[in-house]
Amino acid sequence: DKQPTIVIIDSIQTMFVEDLSSAPGTVSQVRASAFELTVFAKKFNVTLLIVSHVTKDGQLAGPKVLEHMVDTVLYFEGEKDLHFRILRAVKNRFGAANEIGVFEMNDTGLAEVSNPSELFLNHYERDTSGTAIFGGIEGTRPILAEIQALVSPSFMPMPRRSVVGWDNNRLAMIIAVINNRFGLNLFDKEIYLNIVGGLKIVETSADLAVACALISSAKDIPFVVKGSA
């Protein structure tokens, strides 16, 4: 029999070691199974891909030791109603972390997108209020992304806050800054914020673009940079 060159485990929560009495998916089983698999991969020089479930907040389910045992941790991101996916490296023992790869779903599978910025800005309209362009770095790759904000009146005691692709806590901070420094009250408004394309931004430099999009929507004035064509 030929020795395999690649092994894919889908998922680690279904694997079990017979010596343990606990059920598959428990902390002890996940830890033991991952250990046995990594020993096998290193012994026979096999590429091992371990698929793991994630929790509701997007973290790997199970013991944290699983992340420490592997060389690279990759997250496969993307909304179910979008036709492209983002592969993000949050850990890389042999290369740069936080690198992303953008892939488009087509009839033959996943195809690489060489210019992600063009994809994220595909439907950008300059004269629309509530939008701003964010220029940032994902790993070593410069990315342009559109930020969309909608600010509307609310008659509820607790106005809605809906965020896709950004941190809810940072949105609350930006709202407070806009209120205290600019005198624009958004606390009694419903706010919806979206990073176009399903991209998740963690850079703090996006704060300015988010603030511009919020002010633009609240004032219903398109955001245009002076001197831009």
N, C-alpha and C positions, 0 to 999 in steps of 0.2 A: 504494500500500500504506500502511496505517496504521502509524504508529510505535508500537512496544510501550511500555507504561508500566511493566512489570515483567519482569525476566529472572531465571530460576532456573537455576543451574548445579548439577547433581547427577551427579557430584561434581567438584571442582576437580582431583582426581587423574586424571580421565579426559581432561582438556583438554590440548592441545599446540599449540605454535607451530612452524610448518613450518620456520622458519629455524634451529631448534635440532635437533641430531642425536640428542639424548638421548631416552629413552623417556618416555611420559606417566607422571606420578606421581613423577618425580625432582625433586630440589630445584630445579634450574634451570628445568624445565618449569612447576612449580607457581608459582614466582616470576614468570616471564615471562607466563604465562597470566593470573594475577591482575592483573598490571600492565596488560595490554591490556584486560581486562574493566573495570577501574576507570576507565581513561581513556575508554572507550566510554560508561560509565554517566554520568560527569560531563559529557561533551560533549553528550550527547543528553537529559540530565536523566531518566535511567531508574533506577528502583529495582532494585538488583542484590542478589540473595540467593545467596550462595556456600555450598554444602554441602561440608563437609570430613570425611574420616574422622578418628577419634581413635585414640590408642594405647591399650595395655592399662591404663595408669594414668590414662586419661581426658583426656589432653592432645591438642590439635590435632596431627595428623600433618603432617610436612613442615616447611619452614623457618618460623622464628618471625616472619620479615618479613611473612608472610601476615596475622598479627594486627595488625601496625602499619599495613598498607595499608588496612584496612577501618575503617568508623566504629563498628561495633558487633559484638561477639562474643557469640553466644548459644549456650548449651549446652542440649540437649534431654535431660533426665534422666528415668529411670524404669525400674523392673524389668519384665521381660517378662511376669511373672505378675500384675502389678498393672494396674488399669484406668484409672489416671490418670497424667499426665505433668507434669513441672515444666520450665518454660522459664526459664533463669537468664541474666541479662545480667552477664557478667564484665568487659565493657568497654563504655562508652557515651560517645561523643564529644559527644553533645548532651543528655545526661541523667544520671540517677543510675545508678551501677553497683551490682551485687549485688542488683538487684531480681529478684523471681521472679513468675512467673505460673503458676497451677495449673489444669490442664485435665483434664477427665474424658473417657475414651473411651466413646462410646455408638454407637448404630446409625447416626447421621448424621455422625459424625466427632468432633472435639474440641470440647467445650463448657466454657466458663469456670466455675471454681468460685469463687464470691464469698466464701465463708467456709472457707478451707483448714483452719483449726483444727478445725472440726467434722468434717471428713473424716478428719484424722489421729487424732482421738480417738473415732472412731465406735464402736469396740469396747472402749474402756477400761473396765477393772473395778478399782474402788478397792481391793477386798479381796484382790487378787492380789499375792503377794510377787514381788520382782524387777522392779517397774515404778516409774517416776517420770515426772512431767510436767515438761517443760522449756519455759519461756517465754522466747522470744528475739525478735530483730529480724532479718528478712531484707530488706535494703535499707531501706525505710521502712515495711514491713509487719510488725506483731506476729504471731508465730506460736506456737501451742501444739502441742507434739509429745510423743508418748509414747515413752519410752525403755525398752526391754525388755532385761533381763539374765538370763542363766542361768549359775549357778556350780555345778559338779558335780565330785565326786572324780575323779581321774585316776591311772592306774597306769603311765602312760607317762613316759619320761625327759623328754620335751618336751611338756607338756600343750598341747592345741589352744587357739588364740586365733582366733576368727572374729568379724569386725566388719563390719556393713553400715550405711553412712551416716555413719561417723565415722572418725577418724584412728587407725590402729593404734598409732602412737607415743605418742599422748596416752593411750590405754588403758594402755599399759605404765607410763607415768608415774603414772597414778591408782592402779594396782595397787601400785606402790612406795610411794606416799604412805599408802595404807590400811594397808600392812604396817608401815611405820616409825612412823606417828603414831597408829594405832589398835590396833596389835598383832594385826591380823587377817591371817593368812597366806593369800594367794591364789596364791602362786607354784606350788604343786603341784596347782592346780585347773584344770579345763577351763572356759573362759569364752567365752560367746557373747553378743554385744551387737548389738542391732538398733534402728534408728530407724524407727518404724512409718511406713508409707506411702511408703518409698523416698526420703524427704527426706534430703539430705546436709547435715549441720551442720558449720560451720567455726568457730563462735563458741566462744571459750575459756570463756565463762560456762556452757557445758553441762557443764563438769567436775563441778560440784556435783551435778547431776541424775544423771550417770553414776555417781558415787561412791555416791549414795543407792540407786540401782538395784542396784549390785553388793553392797552391804552387806545390802540387803533380801533378795536372793536367797541370799546365803551364810548368813544367819541364819534364812531362811524366815519372815520377819516382814514383813507388808505395810507399806509406807511411807505414813504418814498425817501431814499437817501439823497441828499443834495449832491448834485453833480453827476448822478447816475443817468445813463442814457435812457 
